């Protein structure tokens, strides 16, 4: 089955119940490309008239599937999404794009759409040529066995070093009716904010045009997927796709911008799904034992606050201290200082687990580290920092750094 890893202690107890969506079916297959005894390809089939929005990695060495999707996104039309695990089809030269076209054309031929309406995503090892024939041979069976609500199988099929499948769902009211947003994601290592640092596939029956979906998605990604980090490494394959199967239904009249008050509930529901998936990815960080929530306030701007939070969340010294259950707040001070963002040393405030540890440029009088021990021994670590400059704020999620991260990545290609 390939390298297997112990289920994360931060994993949820069970997979959530996600309803089926009209206009959407999902099929999976096992190709044996890298893994045996498990599905490793997922095909989502969408009704004619479905539309799509997306965000992609900003990596300068991005994969062929990302290039393909970005090229086709302006049209806003989608009929299928094909995802494989085990091979990233990245840094594979001109062959990489040929393999993308081959698989997209195969799906298009069997579904009666244009290849440009088939979106492709790949995850796995970089630099190994993809065997497109292994994927195309499974397309017909996935179409024949596709179901409207097989979310767990779909979430399982896209995993690599992940230890559990990830999904979330939310509903909202839009023009007097209830609409649903479902999402699945994968990510465990090579996770750092630079758009969306993993793969995520979101689907809704809300009747919204592609341009509105795009604005809502970009906004939501910026405060969820762009606020997580496991190891500060940005993948070549990062992709988030949001599809609406309800585009053919009556759209809200006069809808011109994503800031329309009628979309407030949908935007909140989308944020709920993307934030939930983001935290699940951090909870499955390779070797993770603890989820770390870093709240930064008092920054020059929200962007500055996020950068400070990420400087803390990406610090190996902070992450290893937390893995060792050591409340070494001096490392947090260090990380704030190296962020490059404005901070006032003599106004800086730090608390861990609700306990004030530093303020006014020094340790809190009477500070007793023993009071923090129960919190540091738990799974959910809370760090709050106020940098004393302005009103900017952000929340960043990360995990601790344990020796198992080395074990997992040292054996990744075996």
Helices and strands as residue ranges (DSSP letters): E 24-29, E 41-46, E 51-56, H 64-73, E 80-87, H 93-111, G 115-117, E 118-125, H 132-136, H 139-145, H 151-157, E 166-174, E 177-186, E 199-204, H 210-222, G 225-227, E 239-244, G 261-263, H 264-283, E 291-299, H 302-313, H 316-323, H 330-338, E 349-352, E 355-359, E 362-363, G 369-372, H 373-376, E 380-386, E 392-399, H 403-410
